[in-house]
Amino acid sequence: MGVISFKCHTTDEAFLTIASDTTAKFNRIRFQLSAGQCPNKQLQALWTQYGENDFELLVVKCLEYDDPAEDHTEELETLCELCLIENPQAKRI
């Protein structure tokens, strides 16, 4: 659970989003990108132009929590905002 990033090596652009299940979220976004269906048009354009191999997929920050069944959306959003402040060039997916 945390903030994930898709970073294009060629342009050095990073795109962040939150994930309660990081593996599932990476897979979902990769599927959207492969199908040309990503809601972030800039990320989609870079993916189409440079291909999947030009991207680094990272877990930027992990959220520490006690109860995995609890809804941590608010905390994840706050964590994502902090990551965006730390990296002003990054954008949201």
Secondary structure, DSSP 4 states (H G I P E B T S, - for coil): -EEEEEEETTT--EEEEEESSHHHHHHHHHHHHHTT--S-HHHHHHHHHH-GGGEEEEEEEEPP-S-TTS--HHHHHHHHHHHHHH-TT-EE-
